[in-house]
Structures are given as C-alpha cells and as structure tokens.
Amino acid sequence: MGLGDGQLYSFNVNASTCALSDRQKVAVGTQPISLDSFSTQKSNHVFASSDRPTIIHESNGKLLFSNINIKDVVNFMSPFNSEAFPNHIAIASDSGLTIGTLVDSYRSR
C-alpha cells in the first residue's frame, strides 16, 4: 500500500485466515506513490511511481527495492513490448517518455 507522503507499507498475508503480519514501512519518496505491476520473462515486479521511482521484486522470500536512475517525478509506468523493444517498460514524466529494460545485476557470469 502506497501513501501520499512517499511511504510504502508491505505485509505478509495468511492465505487461510487473511490475517496480516510482519508490517514493514519503507520510504520510496516524498510524493504520493502509484503502484503498477508488471512481469518480465523471469519474474513479477511492482513499479512505484513517485519522485524516487523504485522497482520492487522478490528474491529468496524477501522484498527487494531497486531505485531507478531518473531525476524527474515519474507519473506513469507501463510494460512495453514490441519487436524492437522486447520486455521493456515505458516511463512517463513531465519532461518526456523513457523506454528501458531491467538488467539483472546478480546474474551469474
């Protein structure tokens, strides 16, 4: 759940009782957050649009928060997949449109 002050809360959910536990709070910006889910070939992600855009993904049962290197406030994000740009994302800000892709820096070499 993203709040208007840039705070993001996450919880574990018990599937049988729907009980919430293990609340975590992370500051991913100072502006309101918009959350959008998207998938790559290997996994699912959540994009947090704000003044410090962040991609959230899971690894080994833990949530990881990866900052995006964009200086503008990100207004919208959408998955973008075409022949020329397979498995990319489109990021819209007040100053323009950026098309990019995710690079797995933990990939074995």
Sequence and secondary structure as in RCSB ss.txt:
>XXXX:A:sequence
MGLGDGQLYSFNVNASTCALSDRQKVAVGTQPISLDSFSTQKSNHVFASSDRPTIIHESNGKLLFSNINIKDVVN
FMSPFNSEAFPNHIAIASDSGLTIGTLVDSYRSR
>XXXX:A:secstr
 B TTSEEEEEEE TTT  EEEEEEEE  SS  EEEEEE SS EEEEEESSS EEEEEETTEEEEEE   SS EE
EEEEE  SSSTTEEEEEETTEEEEE    TT   
